[in-house]
Amino acid sequence: MRVTLQGIGKSYPTQGGGTFVALENVSLEIREGEFLALIGVSGCGKSTLLELIAGLQTPTAGTIAFDGIPHVGPHPRVSVVFQEDSTFPWKTVAGNIGFGLEMRGADPKARARRVEAMIDLVGLRGFEDRYPHQLSGGMRQRVAIGRTLVLDPAILLMDEPFGALDEQTRFLLGEELLRIWRESGATVVFVTHSLHEAVQLADRIAVIAPRPGRIVRIIDNDLSRPRRESHEAERYGAMIEELRVLLGLEGNREQTRA
């Protein structure tokens, strides 16, 4: 599914009677089947933009269209994975993954088959009867991804889904996400603070500047996969440096991986 954002703005009233402009004149074409990363400093509006695409908020200006058809509100083929642990502690891995299908009234046998297939896809075979407290943080995020993908979304929106994980786990789960993305065929829009994560994962990287939030550059990432700092090192480093300059991070290299 193709998503078109045209002239999107989002404003909020302030206590003093003024207006806070979170996003201004954002136009973006999200291609069907691509992996798009949104990066920017904290407070630039990237999560707000994701929620607007998801239909969880309504823009104060502009339009959002799916395959050319303007749409307001949640869309049945658009799903979201958040950073926070969203697993149900009283349900097993299989119960968590099948929850959405159960709520939709799916046939129990068909639901069981789809849940089994999703458990394999997200790499949780052997853990289907475990409860969330028996899983690592990375495995719980796999459950959240599986619970979303089992509903067959055309668009998967991910708001810093690995932000609470350590760097090594984030990298490994990112590689796993790429495999799942290729096999599922979904369009992925991925919010991250990490420049390395954006370069590792995305086909294109949209850089968002703050106050008000706006897209200042969209970078095509044609580095060959799998992507490592040591692989095509000069081009990899040049892309990281370009992102740092666009985000104004030249003086703080710790922000690169944050």
N, C-alpha and C positions, 0 to 999 in steps of 0.2 A: 504494500500500500504506500502510495506517495503522499507526502504531507507538504502543504504549501502555507507558509506564514507570510502575510502581506501587511506591512505597516503596523505591526503589533505594538501596542502600548499598554502599560499597566500602571495605574496610579492608586494611591490610598489616601484617604483624608487623615490629617494629623490632628492632635488634640487642640492645637492652637487655631484651628480653622483653616489651615493651609492644606497643601497637597504634597505628598511625597511621590515622586516619579520613579518607579522601580525599573521600568523598561520603556524605551522610546524608539519608535520606528524600526522595529526588528522585522526584517524580511529574510526568509530562508526557505530553500527548497530541499526537503529531505527525500533522498532517492529511495525507491523501493529496493529492499534487500541490503542496503548499505549499513555500515557501522560508523556512526557519527558521534564524535566526542564533543562535549561542551566544556570549555575550561574558562577559568577566571578566578580572581581573588574572591575572598569571602564577601558576601553582600552585593555581588555584581548583578544578581538576578537570574543566574542560571537555573536554580531550583524552581524559581517562579515561572520561568519559561517552560520548564518540564511540566509543571502542574497545569499550565495553560493548554499545552498539547494534550495532556491527559483529560482535560475537561473538569479538573478539580477547582479551577478558578476561571473567571470570565474576563477576557480582555476589555479594557476601557476604550481601546481603539484598534482598528484593523480587523482582519479576518483570518480564520484558520480553516483550511479545506483538506478533505481526505479524498484523493483521486478526483480532485476538481470540484467536489461538492462541499460547500460551506457547512460547517458543523459547530454546534455549541453544546457543551456538556460532555459527559463521559461517552465514549464510543465502545461498542461491544468487542471490537477487535484491537483495542488498545489496552495494555496492561502495564502496571508499575511495580518495580521492586525498589524498596527504600533501604537506607543504610541500617535503620533500626531493626533488631530482631523481631520478626513478625510471626514466628511460628507459634502454634497453639501448644502450650506445655502439656495439655492433657491428651493430645493426639500423637500417635506414632508418626514416623516418617511417611508411611503409606497413607495414613489418615489425613495428615496435613496436605500432602500433594493432591489427594482426591477431594478435598473439601469443596473447592469451587464447582467441580462436576456434580457433587452431591447436592449442592444448593441449586444447581440448574436442573435437577431432577433427572440426571442421566441414568440410563438403564444400568443396574448394578453390575451385570456381567461385562458390558461394554466399558463401564467405568474402571473396573478391575484391570481389564486388558490395557487401557490407556495409562493407568497408574504404573503398572508393571513396566511398560515400555519407557515411561518417563524416568523411573528409578534407574534403569539402565543408562538412559541418555545423560543424566546428571551425575552418574558415577556413584550411586548409593546402594548398589546391589550388596546384600548381606546386612544392611542397616535398616531395612524396611520396617522392622518391628521395634526399633529403638525409639526412645522419647527424646525431645530436644535437649534435656539436661544431660543426656548421655552422649551428646555430639559436640564436636569442636565448633568454634564460631564459623569457620569456613564451611563446614558441613551443613550448618543451619542455613547459611546463605544458599547452598545448593538446593536445600529443601524449598526455600522461598522462590528460587528461580524455577524449580520443577513445578511448584504449585501454580506459577504464572503461565509457564509454557504449555502445561497440560490443557489449558483452555484454548490453545491454538491461536494466540494473538498474532495479528499481522505486524504490530508494532510493539516492541518491548522498550519501555522507558525505565532507566536505571539511575537512581539518584545516589551517587557515591556508595554503591552497594558493598564495596570492600573497604570503606574508610576506617572501620573499627578494627581491621585486621593488621597483623604485622606485615612488613614489606615482602618477606619471602612468600607468605601465604597469599598475599595479594597478587604477586606475580604468577604463582602456580594456578590460582583460581582464574586469573585473567586468561591464561593459556587454555584452561578448560572451557571458559566462556566462549572463546573463539571457536572451539570445536563444536560446542552446542549451537552457536549462531550459524555456522556453516551447515549443520545437519538440519536445523529447524527452518531455515530460510526466512526468518523474521528480520524486520528492520529494527536495528538497535540504536537508541539515542542514550548516550552514557555521560552523565555528569561526573566530573572528577576535578580534584585540586592538583593531582599529580601529573606533571608534564611527561614523565617516563611512562606512566600508565596510558596516557592519551596516545603517545607515539607507539607503544607496544600494541595497542588494540585497534585503533581507528583507521578507517579508509580516509576520512576527512576530519579535520579538527577546526571547530568554530571557536574563535577567541572572542570573549565577551569582556568589554571594558565597563567599569562601574560609573554610577552617578551621572546620568541615568544609564542603566544597562543597555548596551548596544553592541552589535557584532562589528568588530573592527577588521577582522580578516578571517577568511576560510582557507585553510591550508590543505592541499591534496597530499596525502601520505602514500607514496608509491614504493616505500621500502619493502623489500621482499620479506615474507614471513618464513619461519619464526624470527621475530625481531629481538636482537640483543644489542647492548652497547658495544660489544666486541665485533658484531657483524655489521658490515658497512659503516664502520665506526665514524668515519669522517662525515658522512651524510647524516647519520643518527645525531651526532653531536651538533651539527649545523642546524638541524630542525629544533633540537632542544634550545639552542641559543636564540633562534628566531622567536620561539614562543616566549622565552624569558624577556626579550626586548619588548615584545608586544604587550606583555603583562607588567612591564616596569619592574622586573625582579633582578636587574643586573647587580644590585648591591646586596642581595640576600640570597645566596645559593642554597640555603636550607629550604627555602620555599619550593625549590624545584621538585622535591619528592614529597612534600607535605600533602 
